[in-house]
Amino acid sequence: MILVDTSILVRLTDPEIAGIVRPHLLSGAVATCGLVELELLSRITEPARLVELTRLRSAAFHWLATTDDELHAAIRDQHELLESGQPAACWAARLIAAVARRHQVPVLHADPCFDRIGKLTGQDTQSVVPDGGTGRGVDRRDGCTRTL
C-alpha cells in the first residue's frame, strides 16, 4: 500500500509519473486520505465530473482515516522541524504525512516538504522529483511548496 499525494495526482498526465503510479494502481495498492481528496476535488468545477471522480476514486483507492491524533502529530512535526533548524513544512504535507505514518504506508510525492518530514520522523517517503526539487517554482516563506 502507498499513499499517493495530490502533488502526484495532478501530474498523472506526465508519462514518467503515470508509469510510476500505474503498477500500484493495477495491484490495488493505492491509498488516499481526506486531505488529498479535498485538495484534488477542489480543482473540479463541474458537478458531473465531481460525482464521477468521487465514484471512481472511492472504488480504486483505499481510504486512510484521519483523526485528531494526526492533527496533533502534524503540529509536533512543525515544532520539531523548526527546533532542529530546518525549514518549515506546509500544513497539508505535515497532515498527510501523519496519516501515512499512523497507517504505516509510504507517501509517493513530488513535494520536498515530505522529504524533510521523512528525515525528521524516519517514515518512508518516495519522491519522483530528483534532488529534492519542487518542479513548481519559488518556495513560499512558510516552507510550503504546494502550488498544485
Chimera marker file (.cmm) of the C-alpha trace (Angstrom):
<marker_set name="trace">
<marker id="1" x="0.000" y="0.000" z="0.000" r="1" g="1" b="0" radius="0.5"/>
<marker id="2" x="1.180" y="3.532" z="-0.775" r="1" g="1" b="0" radius="0.5"/>
<marker id="3" x="-0.473" y="6.895" z="-0.147" r="1" g="1" b="0" radius="0.5"/>
<marker id="4" x="-0.297" y="8.935" z="-3.356" r="1" g="1" b="0" radius="0.5"/>
<marker id="5" x="-0.138" y="12.653" z="-2.621" r="1" g="1" b="0" radius="0.5"/>
<marker id="6" x="-2.003" y="15.288" z="-4.608" r="1" g="1" b="0" radius="0.5"/>
<marker id="7" x="1.350" y="16.543" z="-5.948" r="1" g="1" b="0" radius="0.5"/>
<marker id="8" x="1.492" y="13.254" z="-7.897" r="1" g="1" b="0" radius="0.5"/>
<marker id="9" x="-2.166" y="13.034" z="-8.851" r="1" g="1" b="0" radius="0.5"/>
<marker id="10" x="-2.126" y="16.404" z="-10.603" r="1" g="1" b="0" radius="0.5"/>
<marker id="11" x="0.849" y="15.179" z="-12.672" r="1" g="1" b="0" radius="0.5"/>
<marker id="12" x="-0.597" y="11.878" z="-13.922" r="1" g="1" b="0" radius="0.5"/>
<marker id="13" x="-0.598" y="13.177" z="-17.488" r="1" g="1" b="0" radius="0.5"/>
<marker id="14" x="3.210" y="13.046" z="-17.336" r="1" g="1" b="0" radius="0.5"/>
<marker id="15" x="4.109" y="9.624" z="-18.813" r="1" g="1" b="0" radius="0.5"/>
<marker id="16" x="7.007" y="9.123" z="-16.403" r="1" g="1" b="0" radius="0.5"/>
<marker id="17" x="4.864" y="9.773" z="-13.331" r="1" g="1" b="0" radius="0.5"/>
<marker id="18" x="1.983" y="7.703" z="-14.734" r="1" g="1" b="0" radius="0.5"/>
<marker id="19" x="4.447" y="4.853" z="-15.229" r="1" g="1" b="0" radius="0.5"/>
<marker id="20" x="5.477" y="5.045" z="-11.579" r="1" g="1" b="0" radius="0.5"/>
<marker id="21" x="1.883" y="5.074" z="-10.299" r="1" g="1" b="0" radius="0.5"/>
<marker id="22" x="0.424" y="2.505" z="-12.731" r="1" g="1" b="0" radius="0.5"/>
<marker id="23" x="1.809" y="-0.654" z="-11.020" r="1" g="1" b="0" radius="0.5"/>
<marker id="24" x="0.433" y="0.496" z="-7.669" r="1" g="1" b="0" radius="0.5"/>
<marker id="25" x="-2.976" y="1.160" z="-9.217" r="1" g="1" b="0" radius="0.5"/>
<marker id="26" x="-3.055" y="-2.172" z="-11.053" r="1" g="1" b="0" radius="0.5"/>
<marker id="27" x="-2.210" y="-4.052" z="-7.867" r="1" g="1" b="0" radius="0.5"/>
<marker id="28" x="-4.919" y="-2.185" z="-5.907" r="1" g="1" b="0" radius="0.5"/>
<marker id="29" x="-2.323" y="-0.809" z="-3.512" r="1" g="1" b="0" radius="0.5"/>
<marker id="30" x="-3.063" y="2.927" z="-3.711" r="1" g="1" b="0" radius="0.5"/>
<marker id="31" x="-4.386" y="4.793" z="-0.702" r="1" g="1" b="0" radius="0.5"/>
<marker id="32" x="-5.821" y="8.239" z="-0.166" r="1" g="1" b="0" radius="0.5"/>
<marker id="33" x="-6.969" y="10.305" z="2.796" r="1" g="1" b="0" radius="0.5"/>
<marker id="34" x="-9.417" y="13.118" z="3.393" r="1" g="1" b="0" radius="0.5"/>
<marker id="35" x="-6.940" y="15.928" z="2.801" r="1" g="1" b="0" radius="0.5"/>
<marker id="36" x="-5.723" y="14.507" z="-0.521" r="1" g="1" b="0" radius="0.5"/>
<marker id="37" x="-9.345" y="14.171" z="-1.612" r="1" g="1" b="0" radius="0.5"/>
<marker id="38" x="-10.192" y="17.730" z="-0.559" r="1" g="1" b="0" radius="0.5"/>
<marker id="39" x="-7.181" y="19.134" z="-2.422" r="1" g="1" b="0" radius="0.5"/>
<marker id="40" x="-7.973" y="17.138" z="-5.544" r="1" g="1" b="0" radius="0.5"/>
<marker id="41" x="-11.714" y="17.754" z="-5.556" r="1" g="1" b="0" radius="0.5"/>
<marker id="42" x="-11.233" y="21.487" z="-5.006" r="1" g="1" b="0" radius="0.5"/>
<marker id="43" x="-9.853" y="21.588" z="-8.548" r="1" g="1" b="0" radius="0.5"/>
<marker id="44" x="-13.117" y="20.257" z="-10.033" r="1" g="1" b="0" radius="0.5"/>
<marker id="45" x="-15.722" y="22.852" z="-11.034" r="1" g="1" b="0" radius="0.5"/>
<marker id="46" x="-18.249" y="20.729" z="-12.935" r="1" g="1" b="0" radius="0.5"/>
<marker id="47" x="-20.790" y="18.783" z="-10.823" r="1" g="1" b="0" radius="0.5"/>
<marker id="48" x="-20.871" y="15.771" z="-13.191" r="1" g="1" b="0" radius="0.5"/>
<marker id="49" x="-17.062" y="15.444" z="-13.120" r="1" g="1" b="0" radius="0.5"/>
<marker id="50" x="-17.081" y="15.743" z="-9.338" r="1" g="1" b="0" radius="0.5"/>
<marker id="51" x="-19.578" y="12.879" z="-8.992" r="1" g="1" b="0" radius="0.5"/>
<marker id="52" x="-17.696" y="10.716" z="-11.495" r="1" g="1" b="0" radius="0.5"/>
<marker id="53" x="-14.270" y="11.355" z="-9.962" r="1" g="1" b="0" radius="0.5"/>
<marker id="54" x="-15.545" y="10.718" z="-6.441" r="1" g="1" b="0" radius="0.5"/>
<marker id="55" x="-17.124" y="7.427" z="-7.526" r="1" g="1" b="0" radius="0.5"/>
<marker id="56" x="-14.010" y="6.247" z="-9.393" r="1" g="1" b="0" radius="0.5"/>
<marker id="57" x="-11.616" y="7.199" z="-6.608" r="1" g="1" b="0" radius="0.5"/>
<marker id="58" x="-13.697" y="5.563" z="-3.893" r="1" g="1" b="0" radius="0.5"/>
<marker id="59" x="-13.706" y="2.332" z="-5.931" r="1" g="1" b="0" radius="0.5"/>
<marker id="60" x="-9.974" y="2.382" z="-6.734" r="1" g="1" b="0" radius="0.5"/>
<marker id="61" x="-8.299" y="3.946" z="-3.668" r="1" g="1" b="0" radius="0.5"/>
<marker id="62" x="-8.159" y="2.634" z="-0.109" r="1" g="1" b="0" radius="0.5"/>
<marker id="63" x="-9.323" y="5.238" z="2.413" r="1" g="1" b="0" radius="0.5"/>
<marker id="64" x="-6.968" y="6.015" z="5.300" r="1" g="1" b="0" radius="0.5"/>
<marker id="65" x="-8.905" y="7.645" z="8.128" r="1" g="1" b="0" radius="0.5"/>
<marker id="66" x="-7.701" y="10.907" z="9.647" r="1" g="1" b="0" radius="0.5"/>
<marker id="67" x="-8.125" y="11.624" z="13.358" r="1" g="1" b="0" radius="0.5"/>
<marker id="68" x="-7.197" y="14.342" z="15.810" r="1" g="1" b="0" radius="0.5"/>
<marker id="69" x="-4.085" y="12.285" z="16.559" r="1" g="1" b="0" radius="0.5"/>
<marker id="70" x="-2.745" y="13.176" z="13.096" r="1" g="1" b="0" radius="0.5"/>
<marker id="71" x="-3.523" y="16.846" z="13.652" r="1" g="1" b="0" radius="0.5"/>
<marker id="72" x="-1.525" y="16.759" z="16.878" r="1" g="1" b="0" radius="0.5"/>
<marker id="73" x="1.308" y="14.861" z="15.160" r="1" g="1" b="0" radius="0.5"/>
<marker id="74" x="1.434" y="17.474" z="12.372" r="1" g="1" b="0" radius="0.5"/>
<marker id="75" x="1.741" y="20.227" z="14.977" r="1" g="1" b="0" radius="0.5"/>
<marker id="76" x="4.525" y="18.330" z="16.780" r="1" g="1" b="0" radius="0.5"/>
<marker id="77" x="6.332" y="17.777" z="13.472" r="1" g="1" b="0" radius="0.5"/>
<marker id="78" x="6.312" y="21.512" z="12.767" r="1" g="1" b="0" radius="0.5"/>
<marker id="79" x="7.758" y="22.279" z="16.204" r="1" g="1" b="0" radius="0.5"/>
<marker id="80" x="10.451" y="19.644" z="15.738" r="1" g="1" b="0" radius="0.5"/>
<marker id="81" x="11.345" y="20.843" z="12.241" r="1" g="1" b="0" radius="0.5"/>
<marker id="82" x="11.804" y="24.406" z="13.427" r="1" g="1" b="0" radius="0.5"/>
<marker id="83" x="13.631" y="23.408" z="16.604" r="1" g="1" b="0" radius="0.5"/>
<marker id="84" x="16.101" y="21.364" z="14.537" r="1" g="1" b="0" radius="0.5"/>
<marker id="85" x="16.815" y="24.401" z="12.345" r="1" g="1" b="0" radius="0.5"/>
<marker id="86" x="15.080" y="23.015" z="9.259" r="1" g="1" b="0" radius="0.5"/>
<marker id="87" x="12.693" y="24.995" z="7.067" r="1" g="1" b="0" radius="0.5"/>
<marker id="88" x="9.022" y="24.740" z="7.893" r="1" g="1" b="0" radius="0.5"/>
<marker id="89" x="6.803" y="22.265" z="6.061" r="1" g="1" b="0" radius="0.5"/>
<marker id="90" x="3.330" y="23.207" z="4.875" r="1" g="1" b="0" radius="0.5"/>
<marker id="91" x="0.423" y="22.064" z="6.981" r="1" g="1" b="0" radius="0.5"/>
<marker id="92" x="-1.075" y="19.901" z="4.231" r="1" g="1" b="0" radius="0.5"/>
<marker id="93" x="2.097" y="17.846" z="3.806" r="1" g="1" b="0" radius="0.5"/>
<marker id="94" x="2.507" y="17.519" z="7.576" r="1" g="1" b="0" radius="0.5"/>
<marker id="95" x="-1.042" y="16.221" z="7.960" r="1" g="1" b="0" radius="0.5"/>
<marker id="96" x="-0.844" y="13.820" z="5.009" r="1" g="1" b="0" radius="0.5"/>
<marker id="97" x="2.498" y="12.514" z="6.305" r="1" g="1" b="0" radius="0.5"/>
<marker id="98" x="0.997" y="11.998" z="9.767" r="1" g="1" b="0" radius="0.5"/>
<marker id="99" x="-1.882" y="9.972" z="8.294" r="1" g="1" b="0" radius="0.5"/>
<marker id="100" x="0.552" y="7.824" z="6.300" r="1" g="1" b="0" radius="0.5"/>
<marker id="101" x="2.762" y="7.353" z="9.353" r="1" g="1" b="0" radius="0.5"/>
<marker id="102" x="-0.125" y="6.125" z="11.530" r="1" g="1" b="0" radius="0.5"/>
<marker id="103" x="-1.243" y="3.701" z="8.828" r="1" g="1" b="0" radius="0.5"/>
<marker id="104" x="2.400" y="2.665" z="8.221" r="1" g="1" b="0" radius="0.5"/>
<marker id="105" x="2.390" y="3.347" z="4.485" r="1" g="1" b="0" radius="0.5"/>
<marker id="106" x="4.895" y="5.337" z="2.430" r="1" g="1" b="0" radius="0.5"/>
<marker id="107" x="3.979" y="8.599" z="0.701" r="1" g="1" b="0" radius="0.5"/>
<marker id="108" x="4.598" y="8.924" z="-3.040" r="1" g="1" b="0" radius="0.5"/>
<marker id="109" x="5.047" y="12.625" z="-3.764" r="1" g="1" b="0" radius="0.5"/>
<marker id="110" x="6.572" y="15.474" z="-5.748" r="1" g="1" b="0" radius="0.5"/>
<marker id="111" x="6.844" y="17.857" z="-2.789" r="1" g="1" b="0" radius="0.5"/>
<marker id="112" x="10.118" y="18.340" z="-0.862" r="1" g="1" b="0" radius="0.5"/>
<marker id="113" x="8.174" y="19.014" z="2.354" r="1" g="1" b="0" radius="0.5"/>
<marker id="114" x="7.657" y="15.249" z="2.593" r="1" g="1" b="0" radius="0.5"/>
<marker id="115" x="11.391" y="14.589" z="2.378" r="1" g="1" b="0" radius="0.5"/>
<marker id="116" x="12.038" y="16.948" z="5.304" r="1" g="1" b="0" radius="0.5"/>
<marker id="117" x="9.245" y="15.345" z="7.314" r="1" g="1" b="0" radius="0.5"/>
<marker id="118" x="10.525" y="11.861" z="6.462" r="1" g="1" b="0" radius="0.5"/>
<marker id="119" x="14.030" y="12.731" z="7.646" r="1" g="1" b="0" radius="0.5"/>
<marker id="120" x="12.558" y="14.028" z="10.893" r="1" g="1" b="0" radius="0.5"/>
<marker id="121" x="10.195" y="11.121" z="11.571" r="1" g="1" b="0" radius="0.5"/>
<marker id="122" x="12.027" y="8.280" z="9.871" r="1" g="1" b="0" radius="0.5"/>
<marker id="123" x="8.985" y="7.425" z="7.783" r="1" g="1" b="0" radius="0.5"/>
<marker id="124" x="9.186" y="6.247" z="4.185" r="1" g="1" b="0" radius="0.5"/>
<marker id="125" x="8.648" y="8.974" z="1.590" r="1" g="1" b="0" radius="0.5"/>
<marker id="126" x="9.257" y="8.399" z="-2.104" r="1" g="1" b="0" radius="0.5"/>
<marker id="127" x="9.888" y="11.429" z="-4.294" r="1" g="1" b="0" radius="0.5"/>
<marker id="128" x="9.505" y="11.407" z="-8.061" r="1" g="1" b="0" radius="0.5"/>
<marker id="129" x="11.390" y="14.704" z="-8.347" r="1" g="1" b="0" radius="0.5"/>
<marker id="130" x="15.179" y="14.272" z="-8.498" r="1" g="1" b="0" radius="0.5"/>
<marker id="131" x="17.439" y="16.032" z="-5.999" r="1" g="1" b="0" radius="0.5"/>
<marker id="132" x="14.599" y="17.379" z="-3.851" r="1" g="1" b="0" radius="0.5"/>
<marker id="133" x="13.461" y="19.888" z="-6.487" r="1" g="1" b="0" radius="0.5"/>
<marker id="134" x="9.905" y="21.100" z="-6.491" r="1" g="1" b="0" radius="0.5"/>
<marker id="135" x="9.219" y="21.296" z="-10.173" r="1" g="1" b="0" radius="0.5"/>
<marker id="136" x="6.886" y="24.157" z="-9.242" r="1" g="1" b="0" radius="0.5"/>
<marker id="137" x="8.812" y="27.364" z="-8.898" r="1" g="1" b="0" radius="0.5"/>
<marker id="138" x="9.554" y="29.515" z="-5.884" r="1" g="1" b="0" radius="0.5"/>
<marker id="139" x="9.067" y="28.176" z="-2.359" r="1" g="1" b="0" radius="0.5"/>
<marker id="140" x="6.879" y="30.233" z="-0.047" r="1" g="1" b="0" radius="0.5"/>
<marker id="141" x="8.228" y="31.779" z="3.129" r="1" g="1" b="0" radius="0.5"/>
<marker id="142" x="6.332" y="29.278" z="5.298" r="1" g="1" b="0" radius="0.5"/>
<marker id="143" x="8.198" y="26.367" z="3.718" r="1" g="1" b="0" radius="0.5"/>
<marker id="144" x="5.232" y="25.248" z="1.663" r="1" g="1" b="0" radius="0.5"/>
<marker id="145" x="5.798" y="24.399" z="-1.969" r="1" g="1" b="0" radius="0.5"/>
<marker id="146" x="2.260" y="23.211" z="-2.668" r="1" g="1" b="0" radius="0.5"/>
<marker id="147" x="1.214" y="25.262" z="-5.663" r="1" g="1" b="0" radius="0.5"/>
<marker id="148" x="-0.836" y="22.485" z="-7.132" r="1" g="1" b="0" radius="0.5"/>
<link id1="1" id2="2" r="1" g="1" b="0" radius="0.2"/>
<link id1="2" id2="3" r="1" g="1" b="0" radius="0.2"/>
<link id1="3" id2="4" r="1" g="1" b="0" radius="0.2"/>
<link id1="4" id2="5" r="1" g="1" b="0" radius="0.2"/>
<link id1="5" id2="6" r="1" g="1" b="0" radius="0.2"/>
<link id1="6" id2="7" r="1" g="1" b="0" radius="0.2"/>
<link id1="7" id2="8" r="1" g="1" b="0" radius="0.2"/>
<link id1="8" id2="9" r="1" g="1" b="0" radius="0.2"/>
<link id1="9" id2="10" r="1" g="1" b="0" radius="0.2"/>
<link id1="10" id2="11" r="1" g="1" b="0" radius="0.2"/>
<link id1="11" id2="12" r="1" g="1" b="0" radius="0.2"/>
<link id1="12" id2="13" r="1" g="1" b="0" radius="0.2"/>
<link id1="13" id2="14" r="1" g="1" b="0" radius="0.2"/>
<link id1="14" id2="15" r="1" g="1" b="0" radius="0.2"/>
<link id1="15" id2="16" r="1" g="1" b="0" radius="0.2"/>
<link id1="16" id2="17" r="1" g="1" b="0" radius="0.2"/>
<link id1="17" id2="18" r="1" g="1" b="0" radius="0.2"/>
<link id1="18" id2="19" r="1" g="1" b="0" radius="0.2"/>
<link id1="19" id2="20" r="1" g="1" b="0" radius="0.2"/>
<link id1="20" id2="21" r="1" g="1" b="0" radius="0.2"/>
<link id1="21" id2="22" r="1" g="1" b="0" radius="0.2"/>
<link id1="22" id2="23" r="1" g="1" b="0" radius="0.2"/>
<link id1="23" id2="24" r="1" g="1" b="0" radius="0.2"/>
<link id1="24" id2="25" r="1" g="1" b="0" radius="0.2"/>
<link id1="25" id2="26" r="1" g="1" b="0" radius="0.2"/>
<link id1="26" id2="27" r="1" g="1" b="0" radius="0.2"/>
<link id1="27" id2="28" r="1" g="1" b="0" radius="0.2"/>
<link id1="28" id2="29" r="1" g="1" b="0" radius="0.2"/>
<link id1="29" id2="30" r="1" g="1" b="0" radius="0.2"/>
<link id1="30" id2="31" r="1" g="1" b="0" radius="0.2"/>
<link id1="31" id2="32" r="1" g="1" b="0" radius="0.2"/>
<link id1="32" id2="33" r="1" g="1" b="0" radius="0.2"/>
<link id1="33" id2="34" r="1" g="1" b="0" radius="0.2"/>
<link id1="34" id2="35" r="1" g="1" b="0" radius="0.2"/>
<link id1="35" id2="36" r="1" g="1" b="0" radius="0.2"/>
<link id1="36" id2="37" r="1" g="1" b="0" radius="0.2"/>
<link id1="37" id2="38" r="1" g="1" b="0" radius="0.2"/>
<link id1="38" id2="39" r="1" g="1" b="0" radius="0.2"/>
<link id1="39" id2="40" r="1" g="1" b="0" radius="0.2"/>
<link id1="40" id2="41" r="1" g="1" b="0" radius="0.2"/>
<link id1="41" id2="42" r="1" g="1" b="0" radius="0.2"/>
<link id1="42" id2="43" r="1" g="1" b="0" radius="0.2"/>
<link id1="43" id2="44" r="1" g="1" b="0" radius="0.2"/>
<link id1="44" id2="45" r="1" g="1" b="0" radius="0.2"/>
<link id1="45" id2="46" r="1" g="1" b="0" radius="0.2"/>
<link id1="46" id2="47" r="1" g="1" b="0" radius="0.2"/>
<link id1="47" id2="48" r="1" g="1" b="0" radius="0.2"/>
<link id1="48" id2="49" r="1" g="1" b="0" radius="0.2"/>
<link id1="49" id2="50" r="1" g="1" b="0" radius="0.2"/>
<link id1="50" id2="51" r="1" g="1" b="0" radius="0.2"/>
<link id1="51" id2="52" r="1" g="1" b="0" radius="0.2"/>
<link id1="52" id2="53" r="1" g="1" b="0" radius="0.2"/>
<link id1="53" id2="54" r="1" g="1" b="0" radius="0.2"/>
<link id1="54" id2="55" r="1" g="1" b="0" radius="0.2"/>
<link id1="55" id2="56" r="1" g="1" b="0" radius="0.2"/>
<link id1="56" id2="57" r="1" g="1" b="0" radius="0.2"/>
<link id1="57" id2="58" r="1" g="1" b="0" radius="0.2"/>
<link id1="58" id2="59" r="1" g="1" b="0" radius="0.2"/>
<link id1="59" id2="60" r="1" g="1" b="0" radius="0.2"/>
<link id1="60" id2="61" r="1" g="1" b="0" radius="0.2"/>
<link id1="61" id2="62" r="1" g="1" b="0" radius="0.2"/>
<link id1="62" id2="63" r="1" g="1" b="0" radius="0.2"/>
<link id1="63" id2="64" r="1" g="1" b="0" radius="0.2"/>
<link id1="64" id2="65" r="1" g="1" b="0" radius="0.2"/>
<link id1="65" id2="66" r="1" g="1" b="0" radius="0.2"/>
<link id1="66" id2="67" r="1" g="1" b="0" radius="0.2"/>
<link id1="67" id2="68" r="1" g="1" b="0" radius="0.2"/>
<link id1="68" id2="69" r="1" g="1" b="0" radius="0.2"/>
<link id1="69" id2="70" r="1" g="1" b="0" radius="0.2"/>
<link id1="70" id2="71" r="1" g="1" b="0" radius="0.2"/>
<link id1="71" id2="72" r="1" g="1" b="0" radius="0.2"/>
<link id1="72" id2="73" r="1" g="1" b="0" radius="0.2"/>
<link id1="73" id2="74" r="1" g="1" b="0" radius="0.2"/>
<link id1="74" id2="75" r="1" g="1" b="0" radius="0.2"/>
<link id1="75" id2="76" r="1" g="1" b="0" radius="0.2"/>
<link id1="76" id2="77" r="1" g="1" b="0" radius="0.2"/>
<link id1="77" id2="78" r="1" g="1" b="0" radius="0.2"/>
<link id1="78" id2="79" r="1" g="1" b="0" radius="0.2"/>
<link id1="79" id2="80" r="1" g="1" b="0" radius="0.2"/>
<link id1="80" id2="81" r="1" g="1" b="0" radius="0.2"/>
<link id1="81" id2="82" r="1" g="1" b="0" radius="0.2"/>
<link id1="82" id2="83" r="1" g="1" b="0" radius="0.2"/>
<link id1="83" id2="84" r="1" g="1" b="0" radius="0.2"/>
<link id1="84" id2="85" r="1" g="1" b="0" radius="0.2"/>
<link id1="85" id2="86" r="1" g="1" b="0" radius="0.2"/>
<link id1="86" id2="87" r="1" g="1" b="0" radius="0.2"/>
<link id1="87" id2="88" r="1" g="1" b="0" radius="0.2"/>
<link id1="88" id2="89" r="1" g="1" b="0" radius="0.2"/>
<link id1="89" id2="90" r="1" g="1" b="0" radius="0.2"/>
<link id1="90" id2="91" r="1" g="1" b="0" radius="0.2"/>
<link id1="91" id2="92" r="1" g="1" b="0" radius="0.2"/>
<link id1="92" id2="93" r="1" g="1" b="0" radius="0.2"/>
<link id1="93" id2="94" r="1" g="1" b="0" radius="0.2"/>
<link id1="94" id2="95" r="1" g="1" b="0" radius="0.2"/>
<link id1="95" id2="96" r="1" g="1" b="0" radius="0.2"/>
<link id1="96" id2="97" r="1" g="1" b="0" radius="0.2"/>
<link id1="97" id2="98" r="1" g="1" b="0" radius="0.2"/>
<link id1="98" id2="99" r="1" g="1" b="0" radius="0.2"/>
<link id1="99" id2="100" r="1" g="1" b="0" radius="0.2"/>
<link id1="100" id2="101" r="1" g="1" b="0" radius="0.2"/>
<link id1="101" id2="102" r="1" g="1" b="0" radius="0.2"/>
<link id1="102" id2="103" r="1" g="1" b="0" radius="0.2"/>
<link id1="103" id2="104" r="1" g="1" b="0" radius="0.2"/>
<link id1="104" id2="105" r="1" g="1" b="0" radius="0.2"/>
<link id1="105" id2="106" r="1" g="1" b="0" radius="0.2"/>
<link id1="106" id2="107" r="1" g="1" b="0" radius="0.2"/>
<link id1="107" id2="108" r="1" g="1" b="0" radius="0.2"/>
<link id1="108" id2="109" r="1" g="1" b="0" radius="0.2"/>
<link id1="109" id2="110" r="1" g="1" b="0" radius="0.2"/>
<link id1="110" id2="111" r="1" g="1" b="0" radius="0.2"/>
<link id1="111" id2="112" r="1" g="1" b="0" radius="0.2"/>
<link id1="112" id2="113" r="1" g="1" b="0" radius="0.2"/>
<link id1="113" id2="114" r="1" g="1" b="0" radius="0.2"/>
<link id1="114" id2="115" r="1" g="1" b="0" radius="0.2"/>
<link id1="115" id2="116" r="1" g="1" b="0" radius="0.2"/>
<link id1="116" id2="117" r="1" g="1" b="0" radius="0.2"/>
<link id1="117" id2="118" r="1" g="1" b="0" radius="0.2"/>
<link id1="118" id2="119" r="1" g="1" b="0" radius="0.2"/>
<link id1="119" id2="120" r="1" g="1" b="0" radius="0.2"/>
<link id1="120" id2="121" r="1" g="1" b="0" radius="0.2"/>
<link id1="121" id2="122" r="1" g="1" b="0" radius="0.2"/>
<link id1="122" id2="123" r="1" g="1" b="0" radius="0.2"/>
<link id1="123" id2="124" r="1" g="1" b="0" radius="0.2"/>
<link id1="124" id2="125" r="1" g="1" b="0" radius="0.2"/>
<link id1="125" id2="126" r="1" g="1" b="0" radius="0.2"/>
<link id1="126" id2="127" r="1" g="1" b="0" radius="0.2"/>
<link id1="127" id2="128" r="1" g="1" b="0" radius="0.2"/>
<link id1="128" id2="129" r="1" g="1" b="0" radius="0.2"/>
<link id1="129" id2="130" r="1" g="1" b="0" radius="0.2"/>
<link id1="130" id2="131" r="1" g="1" b="0" radius="0.2"/>
<link id1="131" id2="132" r="1" g="1" b="0" radius="0.2"/>
<link id1="132" id2="133" r="1" g="1" b="0" radius="0.2"/>
<link id1="133" id2="134" r="1" g="1" b="0" radius="0.2"/>
<link id1="134" id2="135" r="1" g="1" b="0" radius="0.2"/>
<link id1="135" id2="136" r="1" g="1" b="0" radius="0.2"/>
<link id1="136" id2="137" r="1" g="1" b="0" radius="0.2"/>
<link id1="137" id2="138" r="1" g="1" b="0" radius="0.2"/>
<link id1="138" id2="139" r="1" g="1" b="0" radius="0.2"/>
<link id1="139" id2="140" r="1" g="1" b="0" radius="0.2"/>
<link id1="140" id2="141" r="1" g="1" b="0" radius="0.2"/>
<link id1="141" id2="142" r="1" g="1" b="0" radius="0.2"/>
<link id1="142" id2="143" r="1" g="1" b="0" radius="0.2"/>
<link id1="143" id2="144" r="1" g="1" b="0" radius="0.2"/>
<link id1="144" id2="145" r="1" g="1" b="0" radius="0.2"/>
<link id1="145" id2="146" r="1" g="1" b="0" radius="0.2"/>
<link id1="146" id2="147" r="1" g="1" b="0" radius="0.2"/>
<link id1="147" id2="148" r="1" g="1" b="0" radius="0.2"/>
</marker_set>
